Amino acid sequence: MSLYGMMRTGVSGMNAQANRLSSVADNIANSNTTGYKRSSTEFSSLVIPTTNANYASGGVTTTVRNAISQQGDLKFTTSTLDLAVNGTGFFIVQDKAGNQFMTRSGAFTPDDQGRLVNAAGFTLMGYSYANGSPSSNANGFAGLEAVDISQNASAATPSTTGTFSANLPADKDIVAAANLPSANAATAAYSAKSSLVAYDSLGREVLLDVYSTKTAENTWEVSIYNRADAAANTSFPYANPALATQTLNFDPTSGKLAAASAQDVTVTIPGGEDLKLDLSGMTQYGQGYTVTAATVDGSSPSSIDSVEIGTNGIVYAQYANGAISELYRIPLANVQSPDQLNVLTGNVYTQSYLSGSVNVGFPGEGGYGEVVSGALESSNVDVAEELTNMIESQRSYTANSKVFQTGADLMDILVNLKR
């Protein structure tokens, strides 16, 4: 037996327990850190070859493991911008230098530029809907940009589709061709009138005057004018011709549009786009003029009122005028062995040679978990378990120190033998 080897083994044991105590201390310190994954110190023996006559004590070596794949409990909050991943995957974030990482820490808040930043200062990344519905880059982070929910943003949507349905009184008098609204004369007469609000490309309101006029039995003319062209304090004549005119033919037995009749009319909105107005719900019954449906899409510019994030990672903007639009879609990243990722400051991870390559996909698809808005993932640390580990390590450290101390005492006896 080597006294020196005995002392070295004792030092090895103390060093191993010190490493374990360090991981315990880190776990306890981060027990309330959002998305933190506990670390553990694993031991393996270190054996030195021996002979029959002498035993050579070896020692112990340690390896730190991180339970990154083990999910923590979800803690619900009052902020829709707090995000958690329920299942597999990591948020993709970026630091100020443009380097991209993975994290489960989803406590995001807008910075001074409207970008979502978590408590460690990392910016959430996503795919923009600016150029249409996005697709994920399966094997990398290309195409991602910072998720920006600036409250100064606005959206103006031109009108392109609409519906107008009404009952036209069957007993109305027939109007002569010279006096039809489509003639745009001062003597114009009509059977019924309604107005619709549409929007041009800049989100400005365009009031449309819709005239319905009986031209023959079971035949009606629908003429649509821009209210801005109307004569002062009157209607006709308008400064410009009708934006659109359509003839409707009704089935005399059912009161509905005949099969061969036009079913819609296309209106070119001044300063906007073509509005296709569905007229298929028009009827002709023996009762008064009644509008049953009048809808036109589009919206005026409006500031973002609130932001909602779906389980599929889509970031929706709710505008003050009630409009809703898709801004970004948040992807998730994953690797073949998450527990082998490199752990960096700020509760973020990067790919290592043991973790496997990074794959990117959308929440709820291809085995990825879902995004939970208004929730945060708690640390997966069990404080009671850590305290137990701490006590065990303390006792083991003390025992190893006794081994070293005994070896040192024996070494003193050996040195003093010749005195």
Buried (B, 14 or more C-beta within 10 A) or exposed (E): EBBEBBBBBBBBBBBBBBBBBBBBEBBBEBBEBBBBBBBBBEBEEEEEEEEEEEEBBBBBBBEBEBBBBEBBEBEEBEEBBBBBBBBBBBBBBBBEEEEBBBBBBBBBEBEEEBBBBBBBEBBBBBBBBEEEEBEBBEEBBEBBBBBBBBEEBBBBBBBBBBBBBBBBBBEBEEBEEEBBBBBBEEEBBBBBBBEBBBBBBEBBEBEBBBBBBBBEEBBBBBBBBBBEBBEEEEBBBBEEBBBBBBBBBBBEEEBBBBEEBBEBBEBEBBEBBEBBBBBBBBBBBEEEBEEEEBEBBBBBBBBBEEBBBBEBBBBBBBBEBEBEBBBBBBBBBBBEEBBBBBBBEBBBBBBEEEBBEBBBBBBBEBEBBBBBBBBBBBBBBEEEEBEEBBEBBBEBBEEBBEBBEBBEEBBEEEEEEEE
